[in-house]
């Protein structure tokens, strides 16, 4: 009986974690959608920089956001690193494809057909095991 | 003893039931989370397809212009399969002409539907957008663009300014160079797409455009030819348009009881494909200006030559409201299609022009008049105020992009140096743009777009539906 009780408590806790993690990931992508295709941060270009650059180049730009930390209720912690109350960490990346790199630089500019891919991963803390990961794509003139 | 066993049994059953309920809640929580992820993935797939279409919109093969509404072997849904690496799930996205997804989109019509199905760990969501008017007009991005088609290099000057001033309050772009004499060029923004990367100085930033950014794009910005535009707009070739057009619908006022209505006007007996001043010999006078008037209802007109001189006694009326043909509920534009593969001396309009909307409401609408110029003439098509001694205002858009093997099409604005500007309230896309005398482009942005224009791409325009 104690075992069954223990399993129930663990399941309740797991449901809670999945629920919170899912909401954090979804809300983060919705925030990125509101921020908008053109306003998302650029990051740095990775790949061969040819001159003159060309949209056919296989390089891409990547921006990785600062890891955010959340407590057991899903409230965001105003801290730069995890503490004893931390239960979730969230990381997001914005990858931009079909961009134009700048010569002698890791900067790039967007084109009419740049595709911006958002990836959000929420981990359990302190185990740092992955709970939820979601993705979305933004384009000019899109949803 | 029996009582203890019974209590234990009952307690175990209760705890077991609680455990089942808790596990069920756990499963439901995952299902909901996966469902949300699937919805975001499906919406992302819609955007991915918009990008795909915009990259392939002018492909020769209609089947490659979008993801087809067919189901690949072994796949659960119609369309192109994809995913976002580093996240869970897969999507399948396709286009269709109908909301049910049964009829393939022809790659041409502005009515289309994009449907995406996404699965994330077993959770399924479907999103669809679409309906009519999914295209964005090709005229709403630039005030002026020098395309530089068909010469093989990006170094030629394609925007040429003489010794007067060119003003444009929209973005000006070029795939080639920009040349100016002593005149100034005033641009709100400039987009340098000539492939050389360092030619920002080709744009002369002076006066009101000082410190405005020059965006450099390393690859040329391609534009389809007028021939492709004709196919996209009318689903016709030039040969077909030459024998099936609206030239016979050109009208003029009745000699008695003239009004800008169906009963107050009549067809003027226009024949052939040369639009010149002599063709107005059968036309009658406008009741208000007393000028001999030729009236163009909404339609597609085919000309091999246009030479409309300035005459103080003559005028052109663009009946954008369809006042003389019972209305224009679909907002069909008045389109002049010019095609002459034999070298000619160029084409021009100097004659005063008014629209029925201007006459009836006092306001002008730039989205209802289009000139597509595909004549093999280095002299090009020009709006010319040089004989008018008065400013000229044109409301509409000009598109002059050549076929391979033809001379680069050219659009010319001829103002004079007595401050009589040649003003285009609209947009201009041409292989070459030449300015003589004072000229101004008042770019109206999205207000220039007509739903019947050839597209620059597909964009979200409503019709959102979600299932699952």
Interface residues (C-beta under 8 A of the other chain):
Chain A: X1 X4 X5 X7 X8 X11 X12 X14 X15 X18 X19 X21 X22 X25 X26 X29 X51 X52 X53 X54 X55 X56 X93 X100 X103 X109 X111 X112 X113 X115 X117 X119 X121 X132 X133 X134 X135 X136 X137 X138 X139 X140 X141 X142 X143
Chain B: X8 X11 X12 X15 X16 X18 X19 X22 X23 X25 X26 X29 X30 X32 X33 X36 X37 X40 X41 X43 X44 X45 X46 X47 X48 X50 X51 X54 X55 X84 X86 X87 X88 X89 X129 X136 X195 X196 X197 X215 X216 X217 X218 X219 X457 X458 X459 X460 X464
